[in-house]
Amino acid sequence: MTDTWLIVGLGNPGSEYSNNRHNVGQMVLDELASRMGGKFKVHKARAQVVEGRLGIGGPRVVLAKPMTYMNVSGGPVAGLCKFFDIAPDRVIAVHDEIDIPFNTVKLKLGGGEGGHNGLRDISKALATKDYLRVRVGVGRPPGRMDTADYVLRDFATAEKKELPFLLDEAADAVELMITQGLLAAQQKHHPAKA
């Protein structure tokens, strides 16, 4: 296995979905690609990828945005792991999370998928839940709105003003997980309870 990291931004393909809450993982990858000065190119594993390093001489990373719908993200992720010889413990999935408030980033290794179909499909394709997750909070739907309707809508006007800061924090968290490990990244990005 190589020491390369695979960072996957979950979302749906197509311009009609690009600004949805469900695509926040792909928005984070756009931020990471911008920092690396890379442009996404189509890969045979049905994903758009950027290959590069985190900083000069830093760890080698592959940024990937699956070109499949969210609920079948596992195929491209498993295909990229095979192509680049990357073990599941070097996979970071960046995804929307309704169980934490908007403007919050939480990090974890393994565990349940919380009803997230993209994660469920990745766990099935990798035959393990033991990969890293960057959970980008989008908050719960208001009132009785259906969860699917909520995540497939664009961020609210007030949220759009804060969104660049959230994407920046999530991108920082990805970089910190890779360079300093999960625990250090959690200590920085999980606010201490008062």
C-alpha positions in Angstrom: 0.0 0.0 0.0 1.2 3.5 -0.7 1.3 6.5 1.7 -1.1 8.4 -0.5 -4.4 9.7 0.9 -7.7 9.6 -0.9 -10.1 12.5 0.0 -13.6 12.0 -1.3 -16.1 14.8 -1.5 -19.6 13.4 -1.6 -22.4 14.9 -3.7 -24.5 14.5 -6.8 -23.3 15.3 -10.3 -24.6 18.1 -12.5 -25.1 21.8 -12.1 -28.6 21.5 -10.7 -27.1 19.9 -7.6 -23.8 21.8 -7.3 -25.0 24.3 -4.6 -27.2 21.9 -2.6 -26.5 21.2 1.0 -25.9 17.5 0.0 -23.0 18.7 -2.1 -21.1 20.5 0.6 -18.4 17.7 0.6 -17.7 18.5 -3.1 -17.5 22.2 -2.2 -14.9 21.4 0.4 -12.9 19.6 -2.3 -13.1 22.6 -4.6 -11.5 24.6 -1.8 -8.7 22.0 -1.3 -8.1 21.9 -5.1 -7.8 25.6 -5.1 -5.2 25.6 -2.3 -3.2 22.9 -4.2 -3.5 24.9 -7.5 -5.0 21.8 -9.1 -7.8 21.3 -11.7 -10.1 18.3 -11.6 -9.7 15.8 -14.5 -11.9 12.8 -15.3 -10.6 9.5 -14.1 -11.7 6.1 -15.5 -13.0 5.1 -12.0 -16.0 7.4 -12.7 -14.7 10.4 -10.6 -13.1 13.7 -11.2 -9.7 13.8 -9.5 -6.8 16.1 -8.6 -3.5 14.6 -7.7 -0.9 16.5 -5.8 0.7 17.2 -2.4 -0.4 19.1 0.6 2.1 21.9 0.6 5.7 21.7 -0.7 7.0 18.2 -0.1 3.9 17.4 1.9 1.8 14.2 1.9 0.6 12.9 -1.5 -3.2 13.2 -1.9 -5.8 12.4 -4.4 -8.9 14.6 -4.3 -11.9 12.8 -5.8 -15.5 13.8 -6.6 -17.5 10.8 -7.7 -19.4 11.4 -11.0 -22.1 9.0 -9.8 -25.1 9.8 -7.7 -24.5 10.0 -4.0 -26.1 6.7 -3.1 -23.7 4.8 -5.4 -20.5 6.6 -4.4 -18.9 3.3 -3.3 -17.9 2.0 -6.7 -15.8 5.0 -7.7 -14.2 5.1 -4.2 -13.3 1.4 -4.3 -12.0 1.8 -7.9 -9.7 4.7 -6.9 -8.4 2.8 -3.8 -7.5 -0.1 -6.1 -6.0 2.2 -8.9 -3.9 4.2 -6.4 -3.2 1.3 -4.0 -4.8 3.1 -1.1 -5.9 1.3 2.1 -9.3 2.3 3.7 -7.6 3.8 6.7 -6.2 6.4 4.3 -9.6 7.4 2.9 -11.3 10.6 4.1 -15.0 11.0 3.2 -16.2 14.7 3.4 -20.0 14.8 3.6 -23.0 16.8 4.7 -24.3 15.9 8.2 -27.8 16.8 9.4 -27.2 15.7 12.9 -24.9 18.6 13.7 -25.7 22.3 13.4 -24.8 24.3 10.3 -21.4 25.9 10.6 -20.0 23.0 12.6 -17.3 20.5 11.5 -16.9 17.1 13.3 -14.3 14.4 12.6 -14.4 10.7 13.3 -13.0 7.3 12.3 -15.6 4.6 11.5 -18.9 4.2 13.3 -22.4 4.2 11.8 -23.5 6.0 8.7 -26.4 7.9 10.4 -28.7 7.1 7.5 -26.3 8.7 5.0 -26.7 6.6 1.8 -23.4 7.8 0.3 -21.5 6.6 3.4 -23.4 3.4 3.5 -22.4 2.6 -0.1 -18.8 3.4 0.6 -18.7 1.1 3.6 -20.2 -1.7 1.5 -17.8 -1.2 -1.4 -14.7 -1.0 0.9 -16.1 -3.8 3.1 -15.3 -1.8 6.2 -16.6 1.3 8.1 -13.1 2.1 9.3 -12.3 5.1 7.2 -12.1 8.7 8.3 -15.1 11.1 8.0 -15.2 14.9 7.9 -18.8 15.7 8.8 -19.9 19.1 7.7 -22.9 20.3 9.6 -26.0 21.4 7.5 -28.5 21.3 10.4 -31.9 19.7 10.6 -34.8 20.4 8.2 -37.3 23.0 9.6 -40.7 21.8 10.8 -41.9 18.7 9.0 -39.8 19.1 5.9 -38.6 15.8 4.4 -34.9 15.3 5.0 -34.3 14.5 1.3 -36.0 17.7 0.2 -33.9 19.7 2.7 -30.5 18.4 1.7 -31.4 18.6 -2.0 -32.0 22.4 -1.6 -29.4 25.2 -1.8 -28.2 26.8 1.4 -30.4 29.6 2.7 -29.4 33.2 2.0 -28.1 33.7 5.6 -26.1 30.5 5.4 -24.5 31.4 2.1 -22.8 34.3 3.9 -21.2 31.9 6.4 -20.6 29.1 3.9 -17.0 30.2 2.8 -15.9 30.1 6.4 -17.4 26.6 6.9 -15.7 25.3 3.7 -12.4 26.8 4.9 -12.7 25.2 8.3 -13.6 21.8 6.8 -10.6 22.0 4.4 -8.3 22.9 7.3 -9.7 19.9 9.2 -8.8 17.6 6.3 -5.3 18.9 6.1 -4.8 18.6 9.8 -6.1 15.0 9.9 -3.5 14.1 7.3 -0.5 16.0 8.7 -1.1 15.6 12.5 -3.7 12.8 12.9 -7.3 12.5 13.9 -6.9 13.3 17.6 -5.0 16.6 17.0 -7.6 17.6 14.4 -10.5 16.7 16.7 -8.9 18.8 19.5 -8.7 21.8 17.2 -12.1 21.5 15.5 -14.3 20.1 18.2 -15.2 23.0 20.6 -14.7 22.1 24.3 -18.0 21.8 26.2 -18.5 24.5 28.8 
